[in-house]
Amino acid sequence: MWMSNALTAQPARWRVLRRVSGALLAAVALIGASPAWAGPPPAPSHPVTDTLHGVAVADPYRNLEDVGNAETKAWLQAQGEFAAAQLASLGGGAELARRIEALAGAAGDTVYDVLRMPGERVYYLQRKKGQSQFKLMMRVGLRGAERVLVDPEQLAKATGVPHAINYFMPSWDGRTLAYGMSAGGSEDASLHLMDIASGRAIGQPVPRVHERLLSWTPDSRALSYNQTRQLAPGTPDTETFLDTTTWLLRLPRPGEGVSAPVPLFGPLVNPGLGLDRIDVAGVYFTPGSRWMMARTTDTTVPEGKLFVAPLAQLGRAGGKQPIAWRQISAAADKITDYAVAGDTLYLRTYAGAPRGRILALSLAHPDLAGARQVVAASPASSGRSAALTWATPTPRSEASARLTSTDTVG
């Protein structure tokens, strides 16, 4: 489970943000007090009209989407020159920039995405004061020595193109790291595998793995990931996230090469499940459980579809005999989170409970109608809003939850 950042001083950061916001508001006040200026360079317009579902929709600035066009480049250059001239006319810009830089630097180092794994291994993204990119770090124990696992700045120096880490997921045994890296601010991440002990890459990067929908099998020998299709030239951009596939990639054994991944789940893999083209799925495994879960989302809301299948059927992936997935819930059931402990599935749902409640369900008989309530929704109280948070269950305990309330009056 992803943990909150316990190492970052949030109160100090908010104080810095308030100071920076104050400095920016002062700049806006200066602009408002300056003499009237000539308007910015007008944008070139070549209107285009599309008919969508029988409705004519005009787009007067479609041409500006082509940033390589000479006319668009000239307009962008003119916009930049206009903005620079206006800012220079205000005076005090250099002093304001120094002040903002000083306030921004007062926050010190930034750490987030802290993940604690078995063996007291702790992984996190860290950006030192003065650095531009986050590095992926690890240590054994909170007081252990830091080790840099992935440094995007080294790749940027080698290629001349900025790179960033999009996500990461170490294997349960701590031997292998899966992480996503994108170039030039594109967020078009490729999946990389690395042997943690040696730091060597395993196989070649896997392109078009945009989302953090990764999961290692309990034996740490295989990884599931979601990948978008390779679209033919001229295909509309609206097709990018449709008909994605969750794949299973098995790690090579000593002396073997990396084998090709096999399809595991998705609209093109499981046509009989009634999946929508927009259903982007992840397949997840839990140590100590004999089940695997598939969860879909349209990438805008957490509610989606939830399926279960026996882990013993994982060997069927890519074969003639399909995996027997069984659907547990749909988006209408308003399930926003789940956790697995052995044969028990815990669900957080907001169906009929605006403040949320937690249900428990046997995966051997995954009928949502038969789920039992383990944490009830909080009662409504005048002038206060309540929220439900919960801790992941373990094989030895049920989910624990607590209600928090916030005063909304005054």
C-alpha positions in Angstrom: 0.0 0.0 0.0 1.2 3.6 -0.7 1.9 5.4 2.5 1.6 9.1 3.3 4.8 11.1 3.4 5.9 10.9 7.0 9.3 12.5 6.2 8.1 15.8 4.8 7.4 18.8 7.0 4.0 19.7 5.7 3.3 22.7 8.0 6.6 24.4 7.0 5.8 23.8 3.3 2.4 25.4 3.6 4.0 28.5 5.3 6.3 28.8 2.3 3.5 28.4 -0.2 1.6 31.2 1.6 4.6 33.5 1.4 5.1 32.7 -2.3 1.4 33.3 -2.9 1.7 36.7 -1.2 4.6 37.6 -3.4 2.7 36.7 -6.5 -0.3 38.7 -5.4 2.0 41.7 -4.9 3.1 41.3 -8.5 -0.5 41.2 -9.7 -1.1 44.4 -7.7 1.8 46.1 -9.5 0.4 45.0 -12.9 -3.0 46.5 -12.0 -1.4 49.8 -11.0 0.8 50.1 -14.2 -0.2 52.3 -17.1 -2.5 50.7 -19.8 -0.5 48.7 -22.3 -1.2 47.7 -25.9 -2.9 44.4 -26.2 -1.0 41.1 -26.7 -0.4 39.8 -30.3 -3.7 38.5 -31.6 -3.9 34.7 -32.1 -4.1 33.6 -35.8 -7.4 31.9 -36.3 -8.4 29.4 -39.0 -11.9 28.2 -37.9 -12.8 24.5 -38.2 -16.3 23.1 -37.6 -16.9 19.5 -36.6 -20.3 17.8 -36.4 -20.5 15.7 -33.2 -23.6 13.7 -32.6 -25.5 15.9 -35.0 -24.3 19.2 -33.4 -22.0 21.6 -35.2 -19.1 22.6 -32.9 -16.9 25.4 -34.1 -13.2 25.5 -33.1 -11.6 28.8 -34.1 -8.2 28.0 -32.9 -7.6 24.4 -34.0 -4.6 25.6 -36.0 -2.7 26.5 -32.7 -2.6 22.8 -31.9 0.1 22.4 -34.6 3.0 23.9 -32.6 5.4 23.1 -35.4 3.6 25.4 -37.8 5.6 28.6 -38.7 2.6 30.9 -38.1 2.0 29.3 -34.6 5.7 29.5 -33.8 5.8 33.2 -34.7 2.7 33.9 -32.5 4.2 32.1 -29.5 7.5 34.0 -29.9 5.6 37.3 -30.1 3.6 36.4 -27.0 6.8 35.7 -25.1 8.3 38.9 -26.1 5.2 40.8 -25.2 5.1 39.2 -21.7 8.8 39.9 -21.1 8.4 43.5 -22.1 5.4 44.0 -19.8 7.1 42.4 -16.8 10.3 44.4 -17.4 8.3 47.7 -17.4 7.0 47.0 -13.9 10.4 47.3 -12.2 11.5 45.3 -9.2 11.2 42.1 -11.1 14.7 40.9 -10.3 14.2 41.6 -6.6 10.8 39.8 -6.6 12.4 36.8 -8.4 15.1 36.6 -5.8 12.6 36.7 -3.0 10.4 34.0 -4.5 13.5 31.8 -5.0 14.5 32.3 -1.4 11.1 31.4 -0.1 10.8 28.4 -2.4 14.2 27.2 -1.2 13.3 27.5 2.5 11.3 24.2 2.3 14.5 22.2 1.9 14.4 18.7 0.5 11.1 17.1 -0.8 10.2 13.5 -0.2 7.0 11.7 -1.3 5.6 8.4 -2.5 7.1 6.6 0.6 6.6 2.8 0.3 7.5 0.4 3.0 8.0 -3.2 2.0 8.9 -6.5 3.7 12.3 -6.6 5.3 12.1 -3.0 6.5 12.9 -1.8 2.9 11.8 1.7 2.4 11.5 3.3 -1.1 10.7 6.9 -1.8 11.1 9.7 -4.3 13.4 12.5 -3.2 14.4 15.9 -4.6 17.3 17.6 -2.8 17.2 21.4 -2.4 18.4 23.0 -5.6 17.8 19.9 -7.8 15.2 19.8 -10.6 14.2 16.1 -10.6 13.2 13.5 -8.1 15.4 10.5 -7.7 14.2 7.1 -6.6 15.9 6.2 -3.3 15.8 3.2 -0.9 17.1 2.4 2.5 16.8 -0.6 4.9 15.1 0.8 8.0 14.2 4.4 8.6 17.7 5.1 9.8 19.5 3.0 7.2 21.9 4.5 4.6 20.3 6.0 1.5 21.0 4.4 -1.9 20.1 6.0 -5.2 18.3 3.4 -7.4 17.2 5.6 -10.4 18.6 9.1 -11.2 16.8 10.8 -14.1 19.4 13.6 -14.2 22.0 11.1 -15.3 19.9 10.0 -18.2 19.2 13.7 -19.1 22.9 14.4 -19.2 23.5 11.4 -21.5 20.6 12.2 -23.9 20.2 16.0 -23.6 16.5 15.4 -22.9 14.9 15.8 -19.4 13.5 12.7 -17.9 11.2 12.0 -14.9 10.1 9.0 -12.9 6.4 8.4 -13.2 5.9 5.4 -10.8 7.7 2.5 -9.2 7.0 -0.9 -7.7 9.6 -3.2 -6.1 9.0 -6.9 -6.0 8.0 -8.5 -2.7 11.4 -10.2 -2.3 13.2 -6.9 -2.9 15.3 -8.3 -5.8 13.6 -6.5 -8.7 12.4 -3.0 -9.4 9.8 -2.0 -11.9 9.5 1.7 -12.6 8.2 4.1 -15.3 10.2 6.8 -16.9 9.1 9.5 -19.4 11.1 12.0 -21.4 10.6 15.7 -22.1 7.6 16.1 -19.9 5.5 13.9 -22.1 4.2 11.6 -19.3 4.4 8.9 -22.0 6.1 6.4 -19.6 8.0 3.3 -20.6 8.2 0.4 -18.1 11.8 -0.5 -17.0 12.9 -3.5 -14.9 16.1 -3.5 -12.9 18.0 -6.0 -10.8 18.3 -4.0 -7.5 21.5 -5.7 -6.2 23.5 -5.0 -9.3 21.6 -2.0 -10.7 21.5 -3.6 -14.1 18.6 -3.4 -16.5 16.5 -6.5 -17.2 15.4 -6.7 -20.8 14.3 -3.7 -22.9 11.9 -0.9 -21.8 8.3 -1.6 -22.5 6.6 1.4 -24.2 3.2 2.9 -23.6 2.8 1.9 -19.9 1.3 5.1 -18.8 -0.5 4.1 -15.5 0.8 2.9 -12.2 -1.2 -0.3 -12.6 1.5 -2.7 -11.6 1.5 -5.8 -9.4 4.0 -8.5 -8.6 2.9 -12.1 -8.1 3.4 -13.4 -4.5 6.6 -15.3 -5.6 8.0 -12.2 -7.2 8.5 -14.1 -10.5 6.1 -12.2 -12.7 4.7 -8.7 -13.1 1.3 -7.5 -14.4 1.1 -4.1 -16.1 -1.4 -2.2 -18.3 -0.3 -1.0 -21.8 -2.1 1.1 -24.4 -2.3 0.0 -28.0 0.2 1.0 -30.7 -1.9 3.1 -32.9 -1.5 3.4 -36.6 -0.6 6.8 -38.1 -3.6 9.0 -38.5 -5.6 7.3 -35.7 -7.5 9.9 -33.7 -6.0 10.7 -30.3 -9.3 9.7 -28.7 -8.4 6.1 -29.3 -5.3 6.3 -27.1 -6.8 4.9 -23.9 -9.4 2.6 -25.4 -9.0 -1.2 -25.5 -5.9 -1.3 -23.3 -4.5 -4.7 -22.2 -3.1 -5.9 -18.9 -0.1 -8.2 -19.6 1.9 -10.7 -17.6 5.6 -10.5 -17.9 7.6 -13.4 -16.3 11.1 -12.7 -15.2 13.9 -14.8 -16.9 15.6 -17.5 -15.0 19.4 -17.6 -14.8 20.8 -18.2 -18.3 17.5 -17.5 -20.0 16.4 -14.5 -22.0 13.4 -12.4 -21.3 10.2 -14.1 -22.6 7.4 -12.2 -24.4 4.6 -11.1 -22.2 1.2 -12.8 -22.4 -2.2 -11.1 -22.4 -4.0 -11.3 -19.0 -7.0 -9.1 -19.0 -8.8 -6.4 -21.0 -11.6 -5.8 -23.5 -9.7 -7.5 -26.3 -8.7 -10.4 -24.1 -12.0 -11.1 -22.4 -14.8 -10.3 -24.9 -17.3 -12.3 -22.8 -16.9 -10.2 -19.7 -18.9 -7.2 -21.0 -16.0 -4.8 -20.6 -16.3 -1.3 -22.1 -13.5 0.0 -24.4 -12.7 2.7 -21.8 -12.2 0.1 -19.1 -8.5 0.5 -18.1 -7.6 -2.4 -15.8 -5.0 -3.6 -13.4 -4.6 -7.2 -12.2 -3.4 -7.4 -8.6 -1.9 -10.1 -6.4 -1.7 -10.4 -2.6 0.8 -12.5 -0.7 -1.0 -15.1 1.4 -4.0 -15.2 -0.8 -5.0 -17.8 -3.4 -6.9 -15.2 -5.5 -6.1 -12.5 -8.0 -8.2 -9.4 -8.5 -8.9 -7.3 -11.7 -10.1 -3.8 -11.2 -11.2 -1.4 -14.0 -11.6 2.4 -14.1 -12.2 4.9 -16.8 -9.2 6.8 -15.3 -11.4 9.7 -14.1 -13.2 8.2 -11.0 -12.2 5.3 -8.7 -15.5 3.4 -9.2 -15.4 0.7 -11.9 -15.7 -3.0 -12.2 -14.2 -5.6 -9.9 -13.4 -9.3 -10.8 -11.8 -12.2 -9.1 -10.2 -15.4 -10.3 -8.2 -18.2 -8.7 -4.4 -17.5 -8.7 -3.9 -21.1 -9.7 -5.3 -20.2 -13.1 -2.6 -17.7 -13.8 -0.8 -20.3 -15.9 -3.7 -20.1 -18.4 -2.8 -16.5 -19.4 -2.1 -16.4 -23.1 -3.4 -20.0 -23.6 -6.4 -21.6 -25.2 -8.2 -22.2 -21.9 -9.4 -18.8 -20.5 -9.1 -17.7 -16.9 -12.4 -18.0 -15.2 -12.9 -14.4 -14.1 -16.0 -13.7 -12.0 -17.5 -10.2 -11.7 -18.1 -8.9 -8.1 -19.2 -5.4 -8.7 -19.9 -2.6 -11.2 -19.5 1.2 -11.1 -23.1 1.5 -9.8 -22.0 -0.2 -6.6 -19.7 2.8 -5.8 -16.8 0.8 -4.5 -13.8 3.1 -4.3 -11.2 0.9 -2.6 -10.6 -2.7 -1.6 -8.1 -5.0 0.2 -7.5 -8.7 0.2 -6.6 -10.8 3.3 -6.4 -14.5 2.6 -9.9 -15.6 1.4 -11.6 -12.4 2.5 -12.2 -9.3 0.4 -12.8 -6.0 2.1 -14.6 -3.2 0.2 -15.2 0.4 0.9 -18.4 1.6 -0.7 -20.4 4.8 -0.8 -23.6 3.1 -2.1 -26.4 4.3 0.2 -23.7 5.6 2.6 -22.4 9.1 1.7 -19.8 8.9 4.4 -18.7 5.4 3.4 -18.9 2.0 5.0 -16.7 -1.2 4.8 -18.0 -4.6 3.8 -16.4 -8.0 4.0 -16.9 -10.8 1.4 -15.7 -14.4 1.0 -13.8 -14.7 -2.2 -14.9 -18.3 -2.4 -18.5 -17.1 -2.7 -18.1 -13.6 -4.2 -21.7 -12.5 -4.2 -21.9 -8.8 -3.2 -25.4 -9.3 -2.0 -24.1 -11.6 0.7 -21.4 -9.2 2.0 -21.4 -8.4 5.7 -20.9 -5.0 7.1 -17.8 -4.7 9.3 -17.7 -0.9 9.7 -21.0 1.1 9.5 -21.4 4.5 8.0 -21.2 7.4 10.4 -24.4 9.2 11.3 -25.0 12.6 9.9 -24.4 15.4 12.4 -25.5 19.1 12.1 -22.7 21.4 11.0 -20.1 18.7 10.7 -18.9 16.6 7.8 -17.5 13.1 8.4 -15.0 11.0 6.5 -14.1 7.3 6.7 -10.5 6.2 6.6 -9.3 2.6 7.0 -6.3 0.5 7.5 -5.5 -2.5 5.3 -6.4 -5.8 6.9 -3.9 -8.5 7.5 -4.5 -12.3 7.5 -4.7 -12.1 11.3 -7.1 -9.1 11.7 -10.1 -7.5 10.0 -10.0 -4.0 8.6 -9.7 -1.3 11.2 -11.3 2.0 10.5 -11.8 5.3 12.2 -14.2 8.2 11.7 -12.9 11.7 11.5 -15.1 14.8 11.5 -14.4 18.4 10.5 -16.3 21.4 11.8 -17.8 23.2 8.9 -19.5 26.0 10.8 -17.6 29.3 11.2 
